[in-house]
Amino acid sequence: MKPDEVRQVVQERYGKFAETAGNAADSCCSKPAIQACCAHEQAIYSRSELSSVPEIARNLSRGCGNPTGFANLQPGKVVVDIGCGGGIDVILAARKVGAGGKVYGVDFAPQMIEQAKQAVAQAGLADRSVEFRHAPLEDTTLPDASADVVISNCVINLCPDKDAVFREAFRILKPGGRLAISDILLTGPIDAELRERLQSGWAGCTGGAIPEADYWDTLKEAGFTEIKVVARHLLSDPELDGMACCPGKEYTPAPAADDLNQVQGKVVSVKFTAIK
Ligand SMILES: C[S@@+](CC[C@H](N)C(=O)[O-])C[C@H]1O[C@@H](n2cnc3c(N)ncnc32)[C@H](O)[C@@H]1O
């Protein structure tokens, strides 16, 4: 698929998923964030974090980590969540930066933005400085050097032009600002034909996952330094099954079982930070 076709497919899938408010019939990815199958089977958020987030944002959560848990967010800071989905990390970030800070959520699925706005209101944060941008990650519409921290949770793997996404994150960060990202990567290169088949339907989070070494090179080429891996988790087979059809089988056709078998043990969920 061409990059624009990929973007359209991803936008439609997540838009439709958002319309259900995460209440879709049982699917590979329909478990709430406390036991997300689009993430590790272990809980990715603490119970206290989850209890502070409205159901709508929990149900729409499709992350593979908890970026606000390692982003070291401080009161008064400006945070941008790129690919904010239903707003779970926007809400957690807004609590950490407090009334003097600001959080932007960026997503290209308008239905997600609507649900995230509703979740922020239900979380009692309507009076806080939270703003959403309906925009692609490659062009967030935010000003240069305006953010202290850019967070992202299981999104960049879905983007066909990762260079453009990291260049844009670099542009909007203040000098000395940082990235705190959870994403899905491959441990190394995979067979070219297999890769093409996975990409032909842009199958969930595996269709666009790239080898770790290429990912770090892309980050460095965008200008980032001090890349630190905070955690790295090899996906188990059931976790991989869930990831491969994220946000759910009714939206994303699962890849052929043989193809999925061939990437078993080669897909990792990685949390990292990097500095502008
Ligand atoms: C797997 S979900 C994760 C959502 C959220 N970060 C979370 O943890 O629940 C991916 C989100 O990224 C958005 N997205 C994917 N590619 C994008 C792009 N190129 N530009 C803007 N949003 C994008 C989708 O619309 C979707 O809401």
The ligand as a Gaussian input file, in Angstrom:
#p B3LYP/6-31G(d) Opt

LIG

0 1
 C       -3.229000       2.113000      18.745000
 S       -4.153000       3.608000      18.926000
 C       -3.414000       4.270000      20.404000
 C       -4.203000       5.425000      20.967000
 C       -3.697000       5.959000      22.308000
 N       -2.346000       6.466000      22.195000
 C       -3.787000       4.908000      23.382000
 O       -2.768000       4.599000      24.011000
 O       -4.884000       4.400000      23.612000
 C       -3.469000       4.621000      17.621000
 C       -4.070000       6.027000      17.487000
 O       -3.213000       6.798000      16.648000
 C       -3.960000       7.482000      15.675000
 N       -3.072000       7.628000      14.498000
 C       -2.453000       6.634000      13.816000
 N       -1.693000       7.130000      12.828000
 C       -1.831000       8.490000      12.890000
 C       -1.306000       9.571000      12.127000
 N       -0.478000       9.373000      11.093000
 N       -1.677000      10.824000      12.448000
 C       -2.540000      11.048000      13.500000
 N       -3.069000      10.064000      14.251000
 C       -2.721000       8.803000      13.958000
 C       -5.188000       6.622000      15.444000
 O       -6.266000       7.376000      14.946000
 C       -5.453000       6.060000      16.849000
 O       -6.295000       6.892000      17.595000

